[in-house]
């Protein structure tokens, strides 16, 4: 059955050999497809929902990001893309009910229920638009650097972005009447933006110039979105250790996309799982993940790991981030009443010492360490990530690292304005924290590491 609308119940349709009820969505059901290969076709956007996944929820997410197809798998997983999977299978192999929608079908084990998404649902968020990245010098070999092109009079940003989105390219490039689609590459890495006025000429002059305007399309760079569990159990048990609020989740996002392997966690966080961190549901000692998140700092908890990436962030920023998380979740901000109550000074007095002891314990008991500063990872992402990947003993192409850079933010960055001073610390709090900073700085140097970044300490 191909079409849309409500049918009779799932059980009756199974008995009749017909198709299940596909929900109230505006998309057209295409069919059931195999998804057990190494290379996913629908990999442009990925999220899960253990309790509330519905057909329309998945379709909305894909439509918002300008994808044509939405695929649902195993009752809780949603995938988006602009190309259909290669192998269709029998309809009855898509036999998992959506967790948030009784009587509807959301794929099966390694099976995708695929819909063509023709429009956004009423009341949903608007489609994302192209984002201006800057004016750049054209690469020497345009044909090689830009795999797809569209040339027409009066080409607009919207036209070019739509054309490139349909072909699943993250960059739309305009020069005069010419529209090109591309990925960031070592030859065109978007690291050296030019003065925008060099691109601000009339179309005929632009066509003859050596500069182009670059826009980020709504679709993801998909060269690094495929992830899986390790094919064989890891012989080296690696921790990704940090104090809470130090950017561990963000570092996991970067590592997963750079290596292509899931990270694990000492804790289970359903919110993180729903955002695509599939390793959250795997037992942390399974050794099927490339590394395991932990905030623990006791000797026993440290010595059970063979090696660790120790992620350190300025304690002022870490404390604010963790307080926001405790009060308002991964993406929210603590309310004014939280900052003005006794809750905040009590939190600082308790957690500041933990920030220090966490680093000191890992330096003392850790068997093999790579120390990474959050600020350096932000400032110099590709070189720092290259070190982390090498430490994890994974070989990664430069194109994949550039893809990670193009997808660098992930799903857990707080957006919008904060409702408070970003550093609401009293002089007494600062004296306390600065003392811990100096202690950690000395300990790092004593263990032959570079000390803390200069911005940490008022030396």
C-alpha positions in Angstrom: 0.0 0.0 0.0 1.4 3.4 -1.0 -0.4 6.5 0.2 -1.4 8.3 3.3 -4.2 8.5 5.8 -5.8 6.3 8.5 -6.4 2.6 8.0 -7.9 0.0 10.2 -6.0 -1.4 13.2 -2.5 -3.0 13.0 -3.7 -6.5 14.0 -6.5 -6.6 11.5 -4.2 -5.5 8.7 -1.7 -8.2 9.6 -4.4 -10.8 9.4 -5.5 -9.5 6.0 -1.9 -9.3 4.8 -2.2 -5.6 4.2 -0.1 -2.6 5.2 -0.2 -1.2 8.8 -1.6 2.2 9.8 1.0 4.8 8.8 -0.2 7.7 11.1 -1.7 11.1 10.5 1.3 12.5 8.7 1.3 14.5 5.5 4.1 12.3 3.9 3.6 9.5 1.4 4.6 6.0 2.5 7.2 4.5 0.2 7.8 1.1 1.7 9.9 -1.1 4.0 13.7 -1.2 3.4 16.7 -3.0 4.7 19.1 -1.0 6.9 21.6 -3.6 7.9 24.5 -2.6 5.6 27.7 -0.8 6.6 26.7 2.3 4.8 23.4 4.0 5.7 21.5 5.8 3.0 19.4 7.9 5.4 22.1 9.5 7.6 21.5 13.2 7.3 19.9 13.6 10.7 19.6 11.0 13.4 17.7 11.0 16.7 15.9 8.5 18.9 13.0 8.7 21.3 12.6 5.8 23.7 9.0 6.8 24.8 7.5 9.2 22.3 8.6 8.4 18.8 5.8 9.0 16.2 5.7 9.0 12.4 4.9 12.7 12.3 7.6 13.6 14.8 10.2 12.0 12.6 8.8 13.5 9.4 8.7 17.0 10.9 12.4 16.7 12.0 13.4 15.7 8.4 11.2 18.3 6.7 12.6 21.1 8.9 16.1 20.1 7.7 15.1 20.0 4.1 15.3 16.3 3.7 13.0 14.4 1.3 12.8 11.1 3.1 12.1 10.1 6.7 12.8 6.6 7.9 11.8 5.0 11.2 13.5 2.0 12.7 13.0 -0.3 15.7 10.1 1.7 17.1 12.3 4.5 18.4 14.8 5.7 15.8 14.4 8.4 13.1 16.7 8.9 10.1 16.6 11.5 7.3 18.0 11.6 3.8 17.5 12.5 0.2 18.2 9.1 -1.4 16.2 5.9 -0.9 17.9 2.9 0.6 19.0 0.4 -2.1 17.1 -2.7 -1.0 13.3 -2.9 -0.3 11.9 -5.8 1.6 8.4 -7.2 2.4 6.1 -4.8 4.2 5.6 -7.2 7.1 9.3 -7.0 8.0 8.6 -3.5 9.3 6.7 -4.8 12.4 7.7 -2.5 15.3 5.0 -0.2 16.7 6.1 3.4 17.3 6.7 3.9 21.0 4.6 7.1 21.0 1.8 6.1 18.7 -0.3 3.0 19.1 -1.3 1.2 15.9 1.4 2.8 13.8 4.6 1.2 12.5 8.1 2.4 12.9 10.3 -0.1 11.0 11.8 -3.1 12.6 15.2 -4.6 13.5 17.5 -3.3 10.7 14.4 -2.3 8.8 13.2 1.2 7.9 9.7 2.4 7.3 10.4 5.1 4.7 8.2 8.1 3.9 8.5 10.8 1.3 8.1 14.1 3.2 6.3 16.6 0.9 5.6 19.4 3.3 5.8 20.5 6.9 3.0 19.7 9.2 0.7 22.5 10.4 2.1 24.3 13.4 5.6 22.8 13.1 8.8 24.8 13.0 9.7 26.5 9.8 12.2 24.9 7.3 15.8 25.9 8.1 17.4 28.3 5.7 20.9 28.7 4.3 23.5 30.4 6.5 26.1 32.7 5.1 29.6 31.4 5.7 31.6 34.2 4.0 33.5 35.2 0.9 36.3 32.9 -0.2 38.8 32.5 -3.0 37.9 29.9 -5.5 40.0 26.7 -5.6 42.3 26.2 -8.6 40.3 23.3 -10.1 36.6 24.2 -9.7 35.3 21.1 -11.5 37.3 18.8 -9.1 36.5 20.8 -6.0 32.8 21.3 -6.7 31.2 18.0 -7.7 27.8 19.4 -8.8 26.7 22.7 -10.5 23.7 24.6 -11.7 24.0 27.6 -14.1 21.0 29.8 -14.8 20.1 33.4 -15.0 19.2 35.2 -11.8 20.3 32.3 -9.6 19.4 33.1 -5.9 20.7 31.8 -2.6 17.4 30.0 -2.1 17.6 28.3 -5.5 21.2 27.3 -5.0 20.7 26.1 -1.5 17.7 24.1 -2.5 19.5 22.5 -5.4 22.5 21.5 -3.2 20.3 20.4 -0.3 18.4 18.0 -2.6 21.8 16.5 -3.6 22.8 16.3 0.1 25.7 18.8 -0.1 26.3 21.0 3.0 27.8 23.9 1.0 26.1 26.0 -1.7 28.6 28.2 -3.5 27.6 31.2 -5.7 29.6 33.1 -8.3 27.6 35.3 -10.5 25.0 33.1 -12.2 26.8 29.9 -11.3 25.8 27.7 -8.4 28.1 24.9 -7.1 27.7 22.3 -4.4 30.5 20.9 -2.3 31.9 19.6 0.9 34.7 21.2 2.8 38.0 19.7 1.6 41.7 20.3 2.3 41.7 22.4 -0.9 38.5 24.3 0.1 38.4 24.2 3.9 36.7 27.6 4.7 39.5 28.6 7.1 40.6 31.7 5.2 37.6 34.0 4.6 38.2 37.1 2.4 36.7 40.6 2.7 33.0 40.3 1.8 33.2 43.3 -0.5 35.3 41.2 -2.9 32.1 39.2 -3.5 29.8 42.2 -3.5 29.8 42.9 -7.3 27.2 42.6 -9.9 26.7 39.0 -11.3 28.7 39.6 -14.5 31.7 40.9 -12.6 31.4 38.1 -10.0 31.4 35.5 -12.8 34.8 36.8 -14.0 36.2 37.1 -10.5 38.1 34.6 -8.4 35.9 34.8 -5.4 32.7 33.1 -4.4 30.0 33.4 -1.7 29.6 30.3 0.4 26.4 29.3 2.3 25.7 26.4 4.7 22.7 24.5 3.5 20.1 23.1 6.0 21.4 19.5 5.4 24.2 17.9 7.3 27.6 17.0 6.0 27.0 13.3 6.0 30.6 12.1 5.4 31.1 11.6 9.2 27.6 10.8 10.5 27.8 7.0 10.2 28.6 5.4 13.5 28.6 1.8 14.9 29.8 -0.3 17.7 33.3 -1.7 17.5 33.3 -4.9 15.4 35.5 -6.6 18.0 35.8 -6.0 21.7 38.5 -3.4 22.5 41.6 -4.8 24.1 42.3 -1.3 25.6 39.7 0.1 28.0 39.7 3.9 27.5 38.0 6.5 29.7 36.9 10.0 28.6 37.2 11.6 31.9 36.2 15.1 33.0 34.7 17.1 35.8 30.9 17.7 35.1 30.3 20.7 33.0 33.7 20.4 31.2 32.3 19.5 27.8 32.3 15.7 28.0 29.2 15.3 25.9 30.5 17.7 23.2 33.8 15.8 23.2 31.9 12.5 22.7 30.1 14.0 19.7 33.4 15.0 18.2 35.0 11.6 18.8 32.0 9.6 17.5 31.9 11.6 14.3 35.7 11.5 13.8 36.2 7.8 14.5 32.8 6.4 13.3 32.4 4.5 16.6 30.0 5.0 19.5 31.2 6.2 22.9 29.9 4.6 26.1 29.1 6.0 29.5 29.5 5.0 33.1 26.0 6.4 33.6 22.8 5.9 31.6 21.2 9.1 30.3 18.0 8.6 28.3 18.2 12.2 27.1 21.6 11.7 25.6 20.4 8.4 24.0 17.5 10.2 22.4 19.9 12.7 20.9 21.8 9.9 19.1 24.3 8.6 21.6 23.5 5.0 21.1 26.3 3.8 23.4 24.3 5.1 26.4 22.3 1.9 26.4 25.3 -0.3 26.1 26.8 -1.6 29.4 29.8 0.6 30.1 32.1 -2.5 30.5 31.1 -4.1 27.2 34.2 -2.8 25.4 32.1 -2.3 22.3 32.6 1.5 22.4 35.7 3.6 21.5 35.9 5.2 25.0 33.7 5.5 28.1 32.5 8.8 29.7 33.1 9.1 33.4 33.2 11.8 36.0 34.5 9.4 38.7 37.8 10.2 40.4 38.4 7.5 43.0 41.5 5.3 42.8 39.5 2.1 42.1 37.4 3.8 39.4 40.5 5.2 37.7 42.7 2.1 37.8 40.2 -0.1 36.1 40.9 1.8 32.8 43.9 1.1 30.7 44.2 4.7 29.5 42.2 7.9 29.5 41.6 11.2 27.7 41.5 13.7 30.6 39.4 16.7 29.5 39.9 19.9 31.6 37.9 23.1 31.4 38.3 26.4 33.2 36.5 25.8 36.5 34.6 29.1 36.4 33.0 27.9 33.1 32.6 24.3 34.3 30.8 25.4 37.5 28.4 27.6 35.7 27.7 24.9 33.1 27.1 22.2 35.6 24.9 24.4 37.8 22.8 25.2 34.7 22.5 21.5 34.0 21.5 20.6 37.5 18.8 23.3 37.6 17.5 23.3 34.0 18.8 20.3 32.2 21.3 19.9 29.3 20.1 22.8 27.3 18.5 25.2 29.8 19.7 28.0 32.1 19.2 28.2 35.8 16.7 30.8 36.9 17.6 34.0 38.8 16.2 32.5 42.0 18.7 29.6 41.8 21.6 32.0 41.5 20.4 34.3 44.3 19.6 31.5 46.8 22.0 29.7 49.1 22.0 26.9 46.6 24.7 28.6 44.4 27.3 29.4 47.1 26.9 25.9 48.6 27.3 24.4 45.1 30.6 26.3 44.5 32.0 25.4 47.9 31.3 21.7 47.3 32.1 21.4 43.6 35.2 23.7 43.3 37.3 21.2 45.4 36.0 18.3 43.3 37.2 20.1 40.1 40.7 20.1 41.6 40.7 16.6 43.1 39.3 15.1 39.9 42.4 16.2 37.9 44.8 15.4 40.7 43.5 11.9 41.1 43.7 11.1 37.4 47.2 12.4 37.3 48.2 10.3 40.2 46.4 7.0 39.4 45.9 7.1 35.6 48.0 4.6 33.7 48.3 6.4 30.3 46.9 9.8 29.8 46.2 12.4 27.1 45.4 15.8 28.7 43.1 17.9 26.5 42.0 21.4 27.4 38.4 22.2 26.4 39.5 25.7 25.4 42.2 24.4 23.1 39.7 22.0 21.5 37.4 25.0 20.8 40.2 27.2 19.5 42.0 24.6 17.4 39.5 21.8 16.8 41.0 19.8 13.9 44.6 19.6 15.2 43.5 18.8 18.8 40.9 16.2 17.6 43.6 14.7 15.4 45.7 14.1 18.6 42.7 12.5 20.4 41.9 10.2 17.5 45.6 9.1 17.3 45.5 8.4 21.0 42.5 6.2 20.4 44.5 4.3 17.8 42.1 5.1 14.9 43.1 6.2 11.5 41.0 9.1 10.1 41.0 10.9 6.8 41.4 14.7 6.7 38.0 14.9 4.9 36.3 13.2 7.8 37.9 15.7 10.3 36.7 18.6 8.1 33.3 17.0 8.2 33.4 17.0 12.0 34.4 20.6 12.0 31.4 21.3 9.7 29.2 19.5 12.3 31.1 20.6 15.3 28.3 21.9 17.6 26.2 18.8 17.9 22.9 18.8 19.8 23.9 20.0 23.3 24.9 23.6 23.0 23.0 26.1 25.1 21.5 28.8 22.8 19.9 32.1 23.5 20.7 34.7 26.1 21.6 33.8 29.7 19.5 35.4 32.4 22.5 36.1 34.6 26.1 37.3 34.7 28.2 34.5 33.1 30.5 34.5 36.2 28.4 35.2 39.3 31.3 34.7 41.7 31.9 36.7 44.9 35.5 37.7 45.8 35.6 34.8 48.4 34.5 32.3 45.7 37.2 33.6 43.4 39.9 33.3 46.1 38.9 29.7 46.6 38.7 28.7 43.0 42.0 30.5 42.1 43.8 28.5 44.8 42.5 25.3 43.2 43.6 26.5 39.8 47.2 27.1 41.0 47.3 23.7 42.6 46.2 21.9 39.4 48.5 24.0 37.3 51.5 23.0 39.4 50.5 19.3 39.4 50.2 19.3 35.6 53.7 20.7 35.3 55.1 18.3 37.9 53.8 15.4 35.7 55.5 17.0 32.6 52.4 18.3 31.0 51.9 21.9 29.9 50.2 23.9 32.6 46.7 25.3 32.4 45.9 27.8 29.7 46.7 31.3 30.7 43.1 32.5 30.8 42.4 30.2 33.7 44.6 32.0 36.2 45.1 35.7 37.2 48.8 35.0 37.6 
